[in-house]
Amino acid sequence: MKDVKRIVIVKVGNEKFIKYEHVDNLIRFTAFLDTKFPDWRYMNVFDRKTHKQIASFTKKNRPSSPNLM
């Protein structure tokens, strides 16, 4: 099965946003954020084809599966 790629925009700290274009595993990506950006606040997940928002997660409301499908 082909991995589903998502666009994720992450709010880090008070003023910074970071965009990642090819996220396929949300649980691994959240662990990466915890290590690289411990002050991340939330992330919005978008479909790569339609560019519509499909999910939003915070440090306390984390993804429960690697993919949204």
PDB file with SEQRES, HELIX, SHEET and CRYST1 records, atoms N, CA, C and O in Angstrom:
SEQRES   1 A   69  MET LYS ASP VAL LYS ARG ILE VAL ILE VAL LYS VAL GLY          
SEQRES   2 A   69  ASN GLU LYS PHE ILE LYS TYR GLU HIS VAL ASP ASN LEU          
SEQRES   3 A   69  ILE ARG PHE THR ALA PHE LEU ASP THR LYS PHE PRO ASP          
SEQRES   4 A   69  TRP ARG TYR MET ASN VAL PHE ASP ARG LYS THR HIS LYS          
SEQRES   5 A   69  GLN ILE ALA SER PHE THR LYS LYS ASN ARG PRO SER SER          
SEQRES   6 A   69  PRO ASN LEU MET                                              
HELIX    1 AA1 LEU A   26  LYS A   36  1                                  11    
SHEET    1 AA1 4 LYS A  16  VAL A  23  0                                        
SHEET    2 AA1 4 ARG A   6  VAL A  12 -1                                        
SHEET    3 AA1 4 TRP A  40  ASP A  47 -1                                        
SHEET    4 AA1 4 GLN A  53  THR A  58 -1                                        
CRYST1    1.000    1.000    1.000  90.00  90.00  90.00 P 1           1          
ATOM      1  N   MET A   1       0.835  -1.184   0.000  1.00  0.00           N  
ATOM      2  CA  MET A   1       0.000   0.000   0.000  1.00  0.00           C  
ATOM      3  C   MET A   1       0.881   1.249   0.000  1.00  0.00           C  
ATOM      4  O   MET A   1       1.868   1.326   0.732  1.00  0.00           O  
ATOM      5  N   LYS A   2       0.525   2.186  -0.799  1.00  0.00           N  
ATOM      6  CA  LYS A   2       1.280   3.432  -0.915  1.00  0.00           C  
ATOM      7  C   LYS A   2       1.001   4.341   0.282  1.00  0.00           C  
ATOM      8  O   LYS A   2      -0.144   4.491   0.708  1.00  0.00           O  
ATOM      9  N   ASP A   3       2.080   4.954   0.826  1.00  0.00           N  
ATOM     10  CA  ASP A   3       1.911   5.883   1.937  1.00  0.00           C  
ATOM     11  C   ASP A   3       1.176   7.131   1.472  1.00  0.00           C  
ATOM     12  O   ASP A   3       1.402   7.623   0.367  1.00  0.00           O  
ATOM     13  N   VAL A   4       0.303   7.631   2.319  1.00  0.00           N  
ATOM     14  CA  VAL A   4      -0.437   8.855   2.030  1.00  0.00           C  
ATOM     15  C   VAL A   4       0.377  10.024   2.565  1.00  0.00           C  
ATOM     16  O   VAL A   4       0.680  10.083   3.757  1.00  0.00           O  
ATOM     17  N   LYS A   5       0.723  10.932   1.702  1.00  0.00           N  
ATOM     18  CA  LYS A   5       1.502  12.101   2.101  1.00  0.00           C  
ATOM     19  C   LYS A   5       0.567  13.248   2.440  1.00  0.00           C  
ATOM     20  O   LYS A   5      -0.417  13.500   1.745  1.00  0.00           O  
ATOM     21  N   ARG A   6       0.895  13.930   3.515  1.00  0.00           N  
ATOM     22  CA  ARG A   6       0.111  15.068   3.974  1.00  0.00           C  
ATOM     23  C   ARG A   6       1.006  16.290   4.108  1.00  0.00           C  
ATOM     24  O   ARG A   6       2.224  16.164   4.240  1.00  0.00           O  
ATOM     25  N   ILE A   7       0.410  17.453   4.075  1.00  0.00           N  
ATOM     26  CA  ILE A   7       1.097  18.700   4.400  1.00  0.00           C  
ATOM     27  C   ILE A   7       0.739  19.023   5.842  1.00  0.00           C  
ATOM     28  O   ILE A   7      -0.429  18.963   6.225  1.00  0.00           O  
ATOM     29  N   VAL A   8       1.742  19.366   6.641  1.00  0.00           N  
ATOM     30  CA  VAL A   8       1.496  19.699   8.043  1.00  0.00           C  
ATOM     31  C   VAL A   8       2.129  21.048   8.343  1.00  0.00           C  
ATOM     32  O   VAL A   8       3.300  21.277   8.042  1.00  0.00           O  
ATOM     33  N   ILE A   9       1.348  21.938   8.938  1.00  0.00           N  
ATOM     34  CA  ILE A   9       1.862  23.229   9.392  1.00  0.00           C  
ATOM     35  C   ILE A   9       1.837  23.206  10.914  1.00  0.00           C  
ATOM     36  O   ILE A   9       0.807  22.939  11.533  1.00  0.00           O  
ATOM     37  N   VAL A  10       3.006  23.494  11.506  1.00  0.00           N  
ATOM     38  CA  VAL A  10       3.181  23.380  12.952  1.00  0.00           C  
ATOM     39  C   VAL A  10       3.414  24.757  13.555  1.00  0.00           C  
ATOM     40  O   VAL A  10       4.209  25.540  13.037  1.00  0.00           O  
ATOM     41  N   LYS A  11       2.724  25.050  14.644  1.00  0.00           N  
ATOM     42  CA  LYS A  11       2.956  26.276  15.422  1.00  0.00           C  
ATOM     43  C   LYS A  11       4.001  25.949  16.482  1.00  0.00           C  
ATOM     44  O   LYS A  11       3.788  25.082  17.330  1.00  0.00           O  
ATOM     45  N   VAL A  12       5.137  26.653  16.427  1.00  0.00           N  
ATOM     46  CA  VAL A  12       6.231  26.444  17.371  1.00  0.00           C  
ATOM     47  C   VAL A  12       6.428  27.729  18.166  1.00  0.00           C  
ATOM     48  O   VAL A  12       6.617  28.799  17.587  1.00  0.00           O  
ATOM     49  N   GLY A  13       6.386  27.626  19.477  1.00  0.00           N  
ATOM     50  CA  GLY A  13       6.558  28.805  20.321  1.00  0.00           C  
ATOM     51  C   GLY A  13       5.416  29.792  20.147  1.00  0.00           C  
ATOM     52  O   GLY A  13       4.279  29.404  19.881  1.00  0.00           O  
ATOM     53  N   ASN A  14       5.734  31.079  20.302  1.00  0.00           N  
ATOM     54  CA  ASN A  14       4.703  32.112  20.220  1.00  0.00           C  
ATOM     55  C   ASN A  14       4.505  32.683  18.825  1.00  0.00           C  
ATOM     56  O   ASN A  14       3.415  33.167  18.518  1.00  0.00           O  
ATOM     57  N   GLU A  15       5.523  32.643  17.970  1.00  0.00           N  
ATOM     58  CA  GLU A  15       5.441  33.365  16.699  1.00  0.00           C  
ATOM     59  C   GLU A  15       5.808  32.569  15.457  1.00  0.00           C  
ATOM     60  O   GLU A  15       5.575  33.048  14.347  1.00  0.00           O  
ATOM     61  N   LYS A  16       6.366  31.388  15.596  1.00  0.00           N  
ATOM     62  CA  LYS A  16       6.945  30.681  14.460  1.00  0.00           C  
ATOM     63  C   LYS A  16       6.014  29.577  13.944  1.00  0.00           C  
ATOM     64  O   LYS A  16       5.413  28.841  14.727  1.00  0.00           O  
ATOM     65  N   PHE A  17       5.909  29.476  12.618  1.00  0.00           N  
ATOM     66  CA  PHE A  17       5.205  28.385  11.953  1.00  0.00           C  
ATOM     67  C   PHE A  17       6.189  27.650  11.058  1.00  0.00           C  
ATOM     68  O   PHE A  17       7.033  28.271  10.412  1.00  0.00           O  
ATOM     69  N   ILE A  18       6.083  26.329  11.021  1.00  0.00           N  
ATOM     70  CA  ILE A  18       6.952  25.510  10.172  1.00  0.00           C  
ATOM     71  C   ILE A  18       6.059  24.621   9.320  1.00  0.00           C  
ATOM     72  O   ILE A  18       5.093  24.041   9.815  1.00  0.00           O  
ATOM     73  N   LYS A  19       6.387  24.518   8.030  1.00  0.00           N  
ATOM     74  CA  LYS A  19       5.591  23.723   7.097  1.00  0.00           C  
ATOM     75  C   LYS A  19       6.397  22.506   6.634  1.00  0.00           C  
ATOM     76  O   LYS A  19       7.549  22.629   6.220  1.00  0.00           O  
ATOM     77  N   TYR A  20       5.770  21.336   6.713  1.00  0.00           N  
ATOM     78  CA  TYR A  20       6.366  20.090   6.230  1.00  0.00           C  
ATOM     79  C   TYR A  20       5.471  19.559   5.120  1.00  0.00           C  
ATOM     80  O   TYR A  20       4.263  19.413   5.302  1.00  0.00           O  
ATOM     81  N   GLU A  21       6.071  19.272   3.969  1.00  0.00           N  
ATOM     82  CA  GLU A  21       5.309  18.926   2.767  1.00  0.00           C  
ATOM     83  C   GLU A  21       4.995  17.437   2.602  1.00  0.00           C  
ATOM     84  O   GLU A  21       4.017  17.097   1.938  1.00  0.00           O  
ATOM     85  N   HIS A  22       5.786  16.554   3.178  1.00  0.00           N  
ATOM     86  CA  HIS A  22       5.637  15.119   2.894  1.00  0.00           C  
ATOM     87  C   HIS A  22       5.589  14.301   4.180  1.00  0.00           C  
ATOM     88  O   HIS A  22       6.530  13.566   4.478  1.00  0.00           O  
ATOM     89  N   VAL A  23       4.523  14.417   4.933  1.00  0.00           N  
ATOM     90  CA  VAL A  23       4.371  13.665   6.181  1.00  0.00           C  
ATOM     91  C   VAL A  23       3.469  12.467   5.906  1.00  0.00           C  
ATOM     92  O   VAL A  23       2.356  12.625   5.406  1.00  0.00           O  
ATOM     93  N   ASP A  24       3.954  11.261   6.236  1.00  0.00           N  
ATOM     94  CA  ASP A  24       3.144  10.062   5.990  1.00  0.00           C  
ATOM     95  C   ASP A  24       2.779   9.327   7.279  1.00  0.00           C  
ATOM     96  O   ASP A  24       1.831   8.541   7.275  1.00  0.00           O  
ATOM     97  N   ASN A  25       3.497   9.553   8.377  1.00  0.00           N  
ATOM     98  CA  ASN A  25       3.220   8.871   9.639  1.00  0.00           C  
ATOM     99  C   ASN A  25       3.089   9.927  10.732  1.00  0.00           C  
ATOM    100  O   ASN A  25       4.087  10.505  11.165  1.00  0.00           O  
ATOM    101  N   LEU A  26       1.867  10.177  11.175  1.00  0.00           N  
ATOM    102  CA  LEU A  26       1.623  11.251  12.135  1.00  0.00           C  
ATOM    103  C   LEU A  26       2.177  10.953  13.525  1.00  0.00           C  
ATOM    104  O   LEU A  26       2.572  11.876  14.238  1.00  0.00           O  
ATOM    105  N   ILE A  27       2.213   9.690  13.920  1.00  0.00           N  
ATOM    106  CA  ILE A  27       2.761   9.348  15.237  1.00  0.00           C  
ATOM    107  C   ILE A  27       4.269   9.573  15.256  1.00  0.00           C  
ATOM    108  O   ILE A  27       4.800  10.156  16.202  1.00  0.00           O  
ATOM    109  N   ARG A  28       4.954   9.117  14.224  1.00  0.00           N  
ATOM    110  CA  ARG A  28       6.408   9.354  14.128  1.00  0.00           C  
ATOM    111  C   ARG A  28       6.706  10.840  14.017  1.00  0.00           C  
ATOM    112  O   ARG A  28       7.672  11.324  14.606  1.00  0.00           O  
ATOM    113  N   PHE A  29       5.888  11.566  13.272  1.00  0.00           N  
ATOM    114  CA  PHE A  29       6.087  13.004  13.114  1.00  0.00           C  
ATOM    115  C   PHE A  29       5.909  13.729  14.447  1.00  0.00           C  
ATOM    116  O   PHE A  29       6.663  14.654  14.747  1.00  0.00           O  
ATOM    117  N   THR A  30       4.930  13.325  15.248  1.00  0.00           N  
ATOM    118  CA  THR A  30       4.728  13.924  16.564  1.00  0.00           C  
ATOM    119  C   THR A  30       5.931  13.660  17.471  1.00  0.00           C  
ATOM    120  O   THR A  30       6.344  14.550  18.215  1.00  0.00           O  
ATOM    121  N   ALA A  31       6.495  12.462  17.421  1.00  0.00           N  
ATOM    122  CA  ALA A  31       7.697  12.152  18.208  1.00  0.00           C  
ATOM    123  C   ALA A  31       8.869  13.027  17.749  1.00  0.00           C  
ATOM    124  O   ALA A  31       9.656  13.496  18.571  1.00  0.00           O  
ATOM    125  N   PHE A  32       8.980  13.243  16.431  1.00  0.00           N  
ATOM    126  CA  PHE A  32      10.005  14.131  15.892  1.00  0.00           C  
ATOM    127  C   PHE A  32       9.821  15.550  16.435  1.00  0.00           C  
ATOM    128  O   PHE A  32      10.797  16.192  16.826  1.00  0.00           O  
ATOM    129  N   LEU A  33       8.588  16.043  16.464  1.00  0.00           N  
ATOM    130  CA  LEU A  33       8.326  17.387  16.989  1.00  0.00           C  
ATOM    131  C   LEU A  33       8.715  17.489  18.466  1.00  0.00           C  
ATOM    132  O   LEU A  33       9.296  18.489  18.889  1.00  0.00           O  
ATOM    133  N   ASP A  34       8.396  16.457  19.245  1.00  0.00           N  
ATOM    134  CA  ASP A  34       8.743  16.468  20.667  1.00  0.00           C  
ATOM    135  C   ASP A  34      10.248  16.581  20.882  1.00  0.00           C  
ATOM    136  O   ASP A  34      10.700  17.230  21.825  1.00  0.00           O  
ATOM    137  N   THR A  35      11.019  15.948  20.006  1.00  0.00           N  
ATOM    138  CA  THR A  35      12.480  15.973  20.121  1.00  0.00           C  
ATOM    139  C   THR A  35      13.072  17.266  19.574  1.00  0.00           C  
ATOM    140  O   THR A  35      13.887  17.912  20.234  1.00  0.00           O  
ATOM    141  N   LYS A  36      12.663  17.637  18.378  1.00  0.00           N  
ATOM    142  CA  LYS A  36      13.268  18.778  17.687  1.00  0.00           C  
ATOM    143  C   LYS A  36      12.701  20.127  18.149  1.00  0.00           C  
ATOM    144  O   LYS A  36      13.436  21.110  18.241  1.00  0.00           O  
ATOM    145  N   PHE A  37      11.414  20.170  18.433  1.00  0.00           N  
ATOM    146  CA  PHE A  37      10.736  21.408  18.831  1.00  0.00           C  
ATOM    147  C   PHE A  37       9.883  21.147  20.076  1.00  0.00           C  
ATOM    148  O   PHE A  37       8.662  21.051  19.960  1.00  0.00           O  
ATOM    149  N   PRO A  38      10.489  21.030  21.258  1.00  0.00           N  
ATOM    150  CA  PRO A  38       9.711  20.695  22.453  1.00  0.00           C  
ATOM    151  C   PRO A  38       8.650  21.735  22.815  1.00  0.00           C  
ATOM    152  O   PRO A  38       7.751  21.454  23.608  1.00  0.00           O  
ATOM    153  N   ASP A  39       8.750  22.933  22.238  1.00  0.00           N  
ATOM    154  CA  ASP A  39       7.748  23.968  22.537  1.00  0.00           C  
ATOM    155  C   ASP A  39       6.671  24.089  21.451  1.00  0.00           C  
ATOM    156  O   ASP A  39       5.996  25.115  21.362  1.00  0.00           O  
ATOM    157  N   TRP A  40       6.507  23.044  20.624  1.00  0.00           N  
ATOM    158  CA  TRP A  40       5.446  23.104  19.612  1.00  0.00           C  
ATOM    159  C   TRP A  40       4.094  23.112  20.315  1.00  0.00           C  
ATOM    160  O   TRP A  40       3.933  22.516  21.380  1.00  0.00           O  
ATOM    161  N   ARG A  41       3.125  23.792  19.709  1.00  0.00           N  
ATOM    162  CA  ARG A  41       1.811  23.954  20.337  1.00  0.00           C  
ATOM    163  C   ARG A  41       0.724  23.141  19.649  1.00  0.00           C  
ATOM    164  O   ARG A  41      -0.011  22.399  20.301  1.00  0.00           O  
ATOM    165  N   TYR A  42       0.623  23.282  18.322  1.00  0.00           N  
ATOM    166  CA  TYR A  42      -0.391  22.532  17.589  1.00  0.00           C  
ATOM    167  C   TYR A  42       0.071  22.315  16.158  1.00  0.00           C  
ATOM    168  O   TYR A  42       1.018  22.950  15.695  1.00  0.00           O  
ATOM    169  N   MET A  43      -0.612  21.404  15.461  1.00  0.00           N  
ATOM    170  CA  MET A  43      -0.320  21.177  14.044  1.00  0.00           C  
ATOM    171  C   MET A  43      -1.628  20.975  13.304  1.00  0.00           C  
ATOM    172  O   MET A  43      -2.552  20.331  13.801  1.00  0.00           O  
ATOM    173  N   ASN A  44      -1.687  21.534  12.113  1.00  0.00           N  
ATOM    174  CA  ASN A  44      -2.829  21.370  11.228  1.00  0.00           C  
ATOM    175  C   ASN A  44      -2.393  20.489  10.067  1.00  0.00           C  
ATOM    176  O   ASN A  44      -1.327  20.697   9.486  1.00  0.00           O  
ATOM    177  N   VAL A  45      -3.213  19.514   9.735  1.00  0.00           N  
ATOM    178  CA  VAL A  45      -2.896  18.542   8.694  1.00  0.00           C  
ATOM    179  C   VAL A  45      -3.798  18.811   7.485  1.00  0.00           C  
ATOM    180  O   VAL A  45      -5.011  18.978   7.621  1.00  0.00           O  
ATOM    181  N   PHE A  46      -3.178  18.849   6.301  1.00  0.00           N  
ATOM    182  CA  PHE A  46      -3.883  19.157   5.060  1.00  0.00           C  
ATOM    183  C   PHE A  46      -3.687  18.045   4.039  1.00  0.00           C  
ATOM    184  O   PHE A  46      -2.639  17.399   4.002  1.00  0.00           O  
ATOM    185  N   ASP A  47      -4.694  17.832   3.220  1.00  0.00           N  
ATOM    186  CA  ASP A  47      -4.586  16.902   2.098  1.00  0.00           C  
ATOM    187  C   ASP A  47      -3.689  17.519   1.030  1.00  0.00           C  
ATOM    188  O   ASP A  47      -3.843  18.692   0.692  1.00  0.00           O  
ATOM    189  N   ARG A  48      -2.758  16.736   0.500  1.00  0.00           N  
ATOM    190  CA  ARG A  48      -1.817  17.276  -0.491  1.00  0.00           C  
ATOM    191  C   ARG A  48      -2.493  17.626  -1.809  1.00  0.00           C  
ATOM    192  O   ARG A  48      -2.072  18.565  -2.484  1.00  0.00           O  
ATOM    193  N   LYS A  49      -3.525  16.896  -2.185  1.00  0.00           N  
ATOM    194  CA  LYS A  49      -4.164  17.148  -3.476  1.00  0.00           C  
ATOM    195  C   LYS A  49      -5.134  18.321  -3.424  1.00  0.00           C  
ATOM    196  O   LYS A  49      -5.122  19.177  -4.310  1.00  0.00           O  
ATOM    197  N   THR A  50      -5.965  18.366  -2.403  1.00  0.00           N  
ATOM    198  CA  THR A  50      -6.998  19.401  -2.343  1.00  0.00           C  
ATOM    199  C   THR A  50      -6.576  20.624  -1.525  1.00  0.00           C  
ATOM    200  O   THR A  50      -7.170  21.695  -1.645  1.00  0.00           O  
ATOM    201  N   HIS A  51      -5.546  20.455  -0.696  1.00  0.00           N  
ATOM    202  CA  HIS A  51      -5.065  21.519   0.197  1.00  0.00           C  
ATOM    203  C   HIS A  51      -6.110  21.927   1.240  1.00  0.00           C  
ATOM    204  O   HIS A  51      -6.041  23.022   1.799  1.00  0.00           O  
ATOM    205  N   LYS A  52      -7.066  21.050   1.494  1.00  0.00           N  
ATOM    206  CA  LYS A  52      -8.065  21.316   2.527  1.00  0.00           C  
ATOM    207  C   LYS A  52      -7.610  20.714   3.845  1.00  0.00           C  
ATOM    208  O   LYS A  52      -7.001  19.644   3.880  1.00  0.00           O  
ATOM    209  N   GLN A  53      -7.917  21.421   4.932  1.00  0.00           N  
ATOM    210  CA  GLN A  53      -7.549  20.930   6.255  1.00  0.00           C  
ATOM    211  C   GLN A  53      -8.379  19.709   6.591  1.00  0.00           C  
ATOM    212  O   GLN A  53      -9.600  19.714   6.435  1.00  0.00           O  
ATOM    213  N   ILE A  54      -7.700  18.644   7.061  1.00  0.00           N  
ATOM    214  CA  ILE A  54      -8.411  17.410   7.389  1.00  0.00           C  
ATOM    215  C   ILE A  54      -8.292  17.039   8.866  1.00  0.00           C  
ATOM    216  O   ILE A  54      -9.026  16.173   9.342  1.00  0.00           O  
ATOM    217  N   ALA A  55      -7.373  17.687   9.602  1.00  0.00           N  
ATOM    218  CA  ALA A  55      -7.246  17.406  11.033  1.00  0.00           C  
ATOM    219  C   ALA A  55      -6.429  18.492  11.714  1.00  0.00           C  
ATOM    220  O   ALA A  55      -5.714  19.262  11.073  1.00  0.00           O  
ATOM    221  N   SER A  56      -6.561  18.528  13.036  1.00  0.00           N  
ATOM    222  CA  SER A  56      -5.776  19.442  13.854  1.00  0.00           C  
ATOM    223  C   SER A  56      -5.440  18.718  15.151  1.00  0.00           C  
ATOM    224  O   SER A  56      -6.301  18.062  15.737  1.00  0.00           O  
ATOM    225  N   PHE A  57      -4.194  18.834  15.603  1.00  0.00           N  
ATOM    226  CA  PHE A  57      -3.749  18.159  16.811  1.00  0.00           C  
ATOM    227  C   PHE A  57      -2.962  19.130  17.681  1.00  0.00           C  
ATOM    228  O   PHE A  57      -2.385  20.098  17.186  1.00  0.00           O  
ATOM    229  N   THR A  58      -2.947  18.858  18.984  1.00  0.00           N  
ATOM    230  CA  THR A  58      -2.176  19.650  19.938  1.00  0.00           C  
ATOM    231  C   THR A  58      -1.247  18.705  20.699  1.00  0.00           C  
ATOM    232  O   THR A  58      -1.250  17.496  20.470  1.00  0.00           O  
ATOM    233  N   LYS A  59      -0.452  19.275  21.608  1.00  0.00           N  
ATOM    234  CA  LYS A  59       0.427  18.434  22.423  1.00  0.00           C  
ATOM    235  C   LYS A  59      -0.381  17.486  23.301  1.00  0.00           C  
ATOM    236  O   LYS A  59       0.088  16.393  23.618  1.00  0.00           O  
ATOM    237  N   LYS A  60      -1.588  17.886  23.698  1.00  0.00           N  
ATOM    238  CA  LYS A  60      -2.424  17.030  24.549  1.00  0.00           C  
ATOM    239  C   LYS A  60      -3.397  16.173  23.739  1.00  0.00           C  
ATOM    240  O   LYS A  60      -3.761  15.082  24.178  1.00  0.00           O  
ATOM    241  N   ASN A  61      -3.817  16.635  22.590  1.00  0.00           N  
ATOM    242  CA  ASN A  61      -4.710  15.902  21.694  1.00  0.00           C  
ATOM    243  C   ASN A  61      -3.887  15.412  20.514  1.00  0.00           C  
ATOM    244  O   ASN A  61      -3.829  16.063  19.470  1.00  0.00           O  
ATOM    245  N   ARG A  62      -3.251  14.260  20.687  1.00  0.00           N  
ATOM    246  CA  ARG A  62      -2.314  13.730  19.687  1.00  0.00           C  
ATOM    247  C   ARG A  62      -3.014  12.738  18.755  1.00  0.00           C  
ATOM    248  O   ARG A  62      -4.065  12.190  19.088  1.00  0.00           O  
ATOM    249  N   PRO A  63      -2.412  12.517  17.580  1.00  0.00           N  
ATOM    250  CA  PRO A  63      -2.985  11.502  16.686  1.00  0.00           C  
ATOM    251  C   PRO A  63      -2.924  10.118  17.334  1.00  0.00           C  
ATOM    252  O   PRO A  63      -1.950   9.794  18.014  1.00  0.00           O  
ATOM    253  N   SER A  64      -3.950   9.309  17.127  1.00  0.00           N  
ATOM    254  CA  SER A  64      -4.000   7.973  17.711  1.00  0.00           C  
ATOM    255  C   SER A  64      -3.585   6.880  16.724  1.00  0.00           C  
ATOM    256  O   SER A  64      -3.405   5.725  17.111  1.00  0.00           O  
ATOM    257  N   SER A  65      -3.437   7.244  15.460  1.00  0.00           N  
ATOM    258  CA  SER A  65      -2.971   6.292  14.450  1.00  0.00           C  
ATOM    259  C   SER A  65      -2.029   7.010  13.491  1.00  0.00           C  
ATOM    260  O   SER A  65      -2.080   8.234  13.368  1.00  0.00           O  
ATOM    261  N   PRO A  66      -1.169   6.253  12.811  1.00  0.00           N  
ATOM    262  CA  PRO A  66      -0.199   6.885  11.899  1.00  0.00           C  
ATOM    263  C   PRO A  66      -0.844   7.644  10.746  1.00  0.00           C  
ATOM    264  O   PRO A  66      -0.317   8.658  10.288  1.00  0.00           O  
ATOM    265  N   ASN A  67      -1.999   7.142  10.276  1.00  0.00           N  
ATOM    266  CA  ASN A  67      -2.721   7.781   9.174  1.00  0.00           C  
ATOM    267  C   ASN A  67      -4.118   8.156   9.629  1.00  0.00           C  
ATOM    268  O   ASN A  67      -4.609   7.655  10.640  1.00  0.00           O  
ATOM    269  N   LEU A  68      -4.737   9.021   8.893  1.00  0.00           N  
ATOM    270  CA  LEU A  68      -6.079   9.482   9.256  1.00  0.00           C  
ATOM    271  C   LEU A  68      -7.170   8.617   8.644  1.00  0.00           C  
ATOM    272  O   LEU A  68      -8.346   8.805   8.957  1.00  0.00           O  
ATOM    273  N   MET A  69      -6.819   7.694   7.800  1.00  0.00           N  
ATOM    274  CA  MET A  69      -7.822   6.881   7.109  1.00  0.00           C  
ATOM    275  C   MET A  69      -8.042   5.575   7.819  1.00  0.00           C  
ATOM    276  O   MET A  69      -8.854   4.762   7.378  1.00  0.00           O  
TER     277      MET A  69                                                      
END                                                                             
